[in-house]
Amino acid sequence: MILQQIVNGLSIGSVYAMIAVGYSLVYSVLNFSNFAHGEILMIGSFMGFFLLSVLKVPFPIALALSMVGAGIVAMAIERFGYRPLRLRKAPTLYFMIAAMGFSVFLQNLAIIVFTPNFRTYPQLFPLTPITLGQVAIGRLDLVIFFISLISLSVLSLFIYRTKMGTAIRATAYNYRVASLMGINPDIVIGIVFFLAGGTAGLGGMLFGMKYTTYPWMGALTIKAFIAAVVGGLGSLPGAVLGSFILGMVETFASGYVSSSFRDLFSYAIMIIIIIFLPSGLLGKNTSEKA
């Protein structure tokens, strides 16, 4: 039924949202798509898996450590990969090439270290769904949705209600003018990558809990990228909106057409948005992308 599909769409859309906001954060400041974002998600997912299944760490602590660990890895990539290019004022294409290099390197490193086997998270929540009439809501889906909602709300408060958030938005609006006004761009960009990595790590752990964990799961960020494009690259509310739209589209396509056509619908909606709304649903022009 339709209500059941909506519930399923909200669940997967909330995971996409955690990943898409990271894309938008980096794009808003550096104006390029960080293609290594998927491997940050993968690292966060593996960290969560080993913390929960091997070290038996409590779930809230594992969640926090996965976010922090993924955030630190993202900061390291920015510090040693992107910052030298930024200081040399390299073209955007060089950033994208470097990002793809990091992506391939981290993916192959994960295959060597973790082996290409699929890993299943331990069962943390009862499998019995909560039934409301004819709608069955999985307990894990409910946990994922509320964790995503809380995390996105905290991130939004940080971006729009704190001095550092104001510095991030100022840097996104005009990098050069922000630096002339006393804002240290290196610190701001480092924090942006930590936040983007943290949300990716959280999204990776939630995805791993719902499905499974494997070295090439970073390909999932293609869907998050589509969501960011649909909502508007550089717009955090747009990334969230695009993620839920994409989650709904995929769920309804799988439920009423065929799961084989799910990706077809995803790419089709992105193409339609690019043709008719190049800036996305809530995106702004490049010069106003804060």
N, C-alpha and C positions, 0 to 999 in steps of 0.2 A: 504494500500500500504506500501511498505518497508520503504519509507522515513517517513511516519507517525509513524510507529513502532519505528524507530530510535529516533524520537523526544520524544516519550513516555518513551523509555528506558533511555534516558539522564535525564529525569525529576526524575524518581524514583532512578536512579543510583546516582544522586547528593545527595539525602537524605541518601542513604546507605553510601556514602563516608563520610559525616559528622560524622556518627556514627562509621564507621570502623577505621577512623584515631585515635579516642580515644582508641579503643582496641589496636591498634598498638603502640601508645605512651606508654601506661602502660606496655604492654608486652616487649617493647624494653628496659625498665629500670629494671623492677622487674621480668621479665621472667615468668609471669603467666597471665592467662586470667581473667580479672575482670568481673565476672558474675553478679555483681551488676550494671554494666554499663547500662543495660536496664532500671533499675528503676530511674537512673539519667535522662535518656531520658524522662521517664514518668513525673518526677517532673518538668522538663523544659517545657514540653507540657502543664501541668496544670497551671503552672505559667503564661505562655503566654495567655492561655484561660481566666483566671481571670483578668489579666491586661487589656486585650482588651475588654472583654464583661462586666465586672463588674465595674472596675475602669476607663474604657474608656481612657486608656493611648494611646498616639500616637504609631503607629506601630513600628517605629525605636527604640523608648525608650523601648517598651515592648520586642522587640527582644534582646536588650542589657541587660535588667534586667533579662530576662530568662536565658541568657548565664551566667551572673555573679552568679545568684542564684544557678543554677545547678552546676557551678564550685565550689562554696563554699560548697555545700552539698558533692561533691566528695572529696574535701579536708578534710572535717570532717570525712568521712568514712576512709580515709587513716590515719588520725591522731589518731583516737580512735580505729580503727579496725586492720589496717595492720601494722602500725608502731610498736606497742608492739610485734607483731610477728616477725617483721624484726629485732628488737633489741635483741630478744631471738634467732635469727638465726633459726627460725622454718622452717621445710621442706615446699616446694612449695604446697604440698597437703593441709596444714593447711590454707594457704592463700585462696585457692579455696573453702574450706569448709566455711571459714569466709565470703567470697564473696557471696556464696549461702545463707548463713544465713541473710546477709544484704538484699539480693534480696527478700527473702520471707517476712522479716519483713517490708520492705518499701512497698511492694505490698499490704500486708494486712492492713497496716496503711492507705494507700491511699483508700482502699475499705471502711474502717471505716469513714475516714474524708470526702471523696468526694462522697461516695456511688458508687455502681458498674454501675451507669448509664453512657451511652455514652454522651459525650458533643461535640457539633458542634460549631466551631469557627464562629464568625460573618463574614459576607461577606465583605471583604476588597477591592477586585478588581472586575471589571466587569466580568460577566460570558461569554460575547461575545468573542469568540476566534479570534485570528489574523489569517487571511487566506492568505496563500502564495501558489497560484495554487490550488492543491488538498490537501495540507497539512494544517491542522488546529492546531494552537499552542495556548493552553490555556494561558491566561495572568498570572494566578497564577503559572503555570508550568514555565513560563519564569522568573518570579520573583524568584521562588525557585532555578532555575538553576543559575541565576546570583548571588544571595546571597551566594549560596554554593561555586561558583567559586571564588568570592571575598574573602570569609572566608578562603578557602583552600589556596589561594595565600598569604594572610596575615600570616597564620600559617606557611607556607613554608618559607617565608622571615624571620620570627622570629626564626625558627629552624636552618636555614642555613646561616643567615646573622647577627646574634646578639651574644654577648658574652654569654648570658644566654643560647641561643640555642646551642652554642658550648659546654657549660657545660653539657647540657642535652645529647648531642651526645657522649660526653666523658664518662659520667656516664653509658650510654647505652652500650658503647663499652667495658668498664671494670670498674665496680663499685668500686672495691677496689683500683685500681691504681688512679682513679679520686679523691677519698677521700684523698689519700696520696699527691696528687698534690695541695691540698688546696681547693678543691671543696666541699662545704657542701652538702652532699647527702640528708639531710632532707629538705633543701630548694628546691633543684632540684626536688625531688620527689613530694613535695607539689605543685610546679608549674606545673609539668607534670599532676597531677591529676586535677588541676584547668583547664588546657587547655583541657584535655580529657572530663571533665564534661561540660565545656562550649560548646564544639563541639556537645556533646550528647544533651545538652539542646536545642541548635539551631536546630539540626536534629529533635528533638521531636516536637518543635514548628512548623517547616515546614511540618512535617508529619501530625500533628494535623490540620493545615490549609488546607491541601490537602484532608485529609480523616476525621478522628475524633479522639477524645481523650478519653481514658478509663484506668482504673487502671492497667490492665495487658498488656498494649501495649508494655511493655519492652521486650516481646517475639520477637518483631521486630529485636532486636539486634542479634538474631540467624542468620538472613540474613547478618547483618553486619559482624558477626564473619566468616561466609562462605566467604564473600568478602575478609576479611583480610587474610584468609587461602589461597584463590586462588591467591591473589597478593603477599603474603609472610608476615607472622606475623613479626612485628618489622620493617617493611618498610612502611613509609608513602606514597611514590609514588605507592608502590604495593597495599596498601589499597585502594587508589583512583582508580587505574586501575582495581582491582578486583571488586570494587563496580559498575563501569560502565559496565564491562563485565556481571556481574550478572544481572544488570538492563536490559541489552539488551536480555540476555538469557530468563529471565522471560517474558519480553514483547513479544518476538517472539514466545515463547511457548504458551502464552495465545492467541495470535492473529492467529497463524497458526495451532496449535494443539488443546489445550483446557486449560482453566484456571485451571481445576482440576489437570493438570499435571505440573503446574508451579513449585511447590515445588519439585516435582520429578526431574525435570531438574536441579534445584538449587543444590540439594544434589548430583546428579550424577556428575556434573562438579567438585564439591569439592572432591569427591572420586577419580575421574580421576587425578586431580592435585596432590593429596596426594600420589597416586601410582607412577606416572611418574615424578613428580617434588615436592618432599617432602618439599622443602623450599619455594615453591610458584613460581610465575612467576618472581618476582623481589626480593624475599627474599634472605637472606644470611644465612650462617651457624650460629648456636647459638653463637659461639665464636666471630662472626663478625656481630652481629645483629643490629648495629647502623644504 
